[in-house]
Every structure is written in structure tokens, then in C-alpha cells.
Amino acid sequence: MALGDNTLQSARGANSNPGRKPYMVQTVLNLATALSDKGSALAASDVVPVIAVKKGTMILNAGMEVDTASDGSTLTLDLGTGADADCFVDGFDGTSAAAVVAQNPAAFQPLMAVADDNIDMTIATLSGGAVTTGKIRIWAWMMDCTDMGKDGTAQEVDRDTLA
């Protein structure tokens, strides 16, 4: 298996959202699952895809929170996309106590997905022993920004003229 086989969460919420409102997606990444997917020890520079993002989606913000602390003695995590690997979180301590929430970098700004992409968690640094446990809650606020059509209204269909 590859990293992401069992960790990637699809974004849900846009289909029942015709008014184009922001929606939240979240997943809990179990580091033991990522370890199993990879088939060998997790290491610095490993990229774990966590939330799928469709083309035309604006990622308004994303972040992470420690659910269960990792067993690695030094584990720092980044959160971003293929376009910018640490645009949402840069250098978060994955061994923090439960309920610690990462802060956005100072240069943070929303990001438009110009192609299908993923929000990825990157292991920035890892030392002092293998990581075998830990859970990280990852969330994102997103909004569908694809074209709504010529005037933004529903298209007329035959059933509208049959009555």
C-alpha cells in the first residue's frame, strides 16, 4: 500500500450546498494507519494525503489539533497542498498534549485549487525513535468556487413547460 490508501478523506458538503456557502471537512489521521499504509517506518519528508480537494475549490483555512500525542520524541508537522506544502501549518509539534491546536503561519492566505489536489500532512522532522502511535485531527473550511453558469440560476427543463 501507499501513504494515503487509508488516510485520504474525500471532501463532502458541496453537493447539498447550492447557495455556495463555506463548509467544513475533518478527519482524524491515525499515525499507526499511515505507518501500515507505508509498510515501513515513517520518516522526515513523508507526505500523507488527508483531505481530497476538487478543482475550483477555495480552501479558506485548514489546521490540525493533537487528538492523541505521538510517541516520537521529536515530530514536527506541516499542513499544505501540492502547491505549498506548509501554507496552513508550519512546524507544528506532533508530540504536544491532546487538544493543542496549530496556529496558521503569519503569511497565511486562502488557496484556490486550480487542479484536483489534496491537503497533505508532511512530516517535517522526525528523530528520537520511530512513530507508531498518535492521532491528529485535521480540518478544513472550503467553498466551491466553480462557475455557476451564465447567470447563476437553474437551467430551464421540459418539465417546466409541460404544466
C-alpha positions as CSV (number, residue, x, y, z in Angstrom):
1,M,0.0,0.0,0.0
2,A,1.0,3.6,-0.4
3,L,0.6,6.5,2.0
4,G,-2.9,7.8,1.6
5,D,-4.6,4.4,0.8
6,N,-6.4,4.5,4.1
7,T,-5.8,8.1,5.3
8,L,-7.4,10.2,2.5
9,Q,-10.8,11.7,3.3
10,S,-13.0,12.9,0.5
11,A,-14.5,16.4,0.9
12,R,-18.2,16.3,1.4
13,G,-20.7,19.1,1.7
14,A,-20.6,20.8,-1.6
15,N,-23.4,18.8,-3.3
16,S,-26.0,19.8,-0.8
17,N,-24.8,23.4,-0.8
18,P,-26.4,25.2,-3.8
19,G,-26.0,28.6,-2.2
20,R,-22.2,28.2,-2.3
21,K,-21.6,28.6,1.4
22,P,-18.4,27.6,3.1
23,Y,-18.4,24.1,4.6
24,M,-16.1,22.2,7.0
25,V,-14.4,18.9,6.4
26,Q,-12.4,17.0,9.0
27,T,-10.7,13.7,9.5
28,V,-8.6,12.1,12.3
29,L,-5.3,10.8,11.0
30,N,-4.1,7.8,12.9
31,L,-0.4,7.6,12.6
32,A,-0.5,3.8,13.1
33,T,-2.7,3.6,9.9
34,A,-0.2,5.8,8.0
35,L,2.6,3.5,9.2
36,S,0.7,0.5,8.0
37,D,0.0,2.1,4.6
38,K,3.6,2.9,4.0
39,G,4.8,-0.6,5.1
40,S,8.0,0.8,6.7
41,A,8.9,3.4,9.3
42,L,7.5,6.9,8.9
43,A,10.3,9.3,8.2
44,A,11.1,13.0,7.7
45,S,9.7,14.3,4.3
46,D,6.9,11.7,4.2
47,V,3.8,13.2,2.7
48,V,0.4,11.8,3.9
49,P,-2.6,12.9,1.9
50,V,-5.5,13.6,4.3
51,I,-8.3,15.6,2.5
52,A,-9.2,15.4,-1.2
53,V,-9.9,18.8,-2.8
54,K,-11.6,19.2,-6.2
55,K,-10.5,21.7,-8.8
56,G,-12.3,25.0,-8.3
57,T,-12.5,24.7,-4.5
58,M,-11.2,27.6,-2.4
59,I,-9.5,26.3,0.8
60,L,-10.4,29.2,3.2
61,N,-8.4,27.7,6.1
62,A,-7.1,24.4,7.4
63,G,-5.5,23.3,10.6
64,M,-4.6,20.5,12.9
65,E,-5.1,19.5,16.5
66,V,-3.4,16.8,18.6
67,D,-6.0,14.2,19.5
68,T,-3.6,11.7,21.0
69,A,0.1,12.6,21.4
70,S,2.6,10.8,19.2
71,D,5.3,8.6,20.7
72,G,8.1,10.1,18.7
73,S,10.4,12.3,20.8
74,T,10.7,15.0,18.1
75,L,8.0,15.1,15.5
76,T,7.1,18.4,13.6
77,L,4.3,18.5,11.1
78,D,3.4,20.8,8.2
79,L,0.0,21.1,6.5
80,G,-0.5,22.3,3.0
81,T,-1.1,21.2,-0.6
82,G,0.9,20.2,-3.7
83,A,1.1,24.0,-4.4
84,D,2.5,24.9,-1.0
85,A,3.5,22.2,1.5
86,D,3.2,24.4,4.6
87,C,0.7,27.1,3.7
88,F,-1.7,26.2,6.6
89,V,0.6,24.9,9.3
90,D,4.4,25.1,9.5
91,G,6.4,23.2,12.1
92,F,3.6,22.0,14.5
93,D,4.8,19.8,17.4
94,G,3.1,16.4,16.9
95,T,4.1,15.3,20.3
96,S,2.1,18.1,22.0
97,A,-0.5,17.2,24.6
98,A,-4.0,16.4,23.5
99,A,-6.2,19.4,22.5
100,V,-3.2,21.6,21.4
101,V,-4.2,23.4,18.2
102,A,-1.7,24.6,15.5
103,Q,-1.7,28.2,14.5
104,N,-1.5,29.5,10.9
105,P,1.8,30.9,9.7
106,A,2.0,34.7,9.5
107,A,1.9,34.7,5.7
108,F,-1.3,32.5,5.6
109,Q,-3.9,33.2,2.9
110,P,-6.7,31.2,1.4
111,L,-5.7,28.9,-1.5
112,M,-7.6,28.1,-4.7
113,A,-7.3,24.5,-6.1
114,V,-6.6,25.1,-9.8
115,A,-6.5,21.3,-10.3
116,D,-7.7,18.3,-8.2
117,D,-5.3,18.2,-5.2
118,N,-5.1,17.1,-1.6
119,I,-4.5,18.7,1.7
120,D,-1.3,16.9,2.8
121,M,0.4,16.5,6.2
122,T,4.1,16.4,5.8
123,I,6.5,15.1,8.4
124,A,8.9,17.9,8.5
125,T,11.3,16.5,11.2
126,L,11.4,13.2,13.0
127,S,14.0,12.0,15.4
128,G,14.5,10.1,18.7
129,G,12.7,6.9,17.7
130,A,10.0,5.5,15.4
131,V,6.5,6.9,15.4
132,T,4.0,4.1,15.9
133,T,1.1,5.9,17.7
134,G,-0.7,9.2,17.7
135,K,-3.8,10.8,16.2
136,I,-4.0,14.2,14.6
137,R,-7.4,15.9,13.8
138,I,-7.2,17.7,10.6
139,W,-9.9,20.1,9.4
140,A,-10.5,22.5,6.5
141,W,-13.0,25.2,5.7
142,M,-13.7,25.1,1.9
143,M,-16.0,26.6,-0.6
144,D,-17.0,25.6,-4.1
145,C,-16.0,28.4,-6.4
146,T,-16.6,26.8,-9.8
147,D,-18.7,28.6,-12.4
148,M,-22.4,28.6,-11.6
149,G,-23.4,29.2,-15.2
150,K,-24.2,32.2,-17.3
151,D,-26.5,34.0,-14.8
152,G,-26.2,31.8,-11.7
153,T,-29.8,30.5,-12.0
154,A,-31.1,26.9,-12.5
155,Q,-31.4,25.9,-16.1
156,E,-35.0,25.5,-17.6
157,V,-36.1,22.0,-18.4
158,D,-39.0,20.5,-20.3
159,R,-41.0,19.7,-17.2
160,D,-41.2,23.4,-16.6
161,T,-43.3,23.9,-19.8
162,L,-45.5,20.8,-19.5
163,A,-47.9,22.2,-16.9
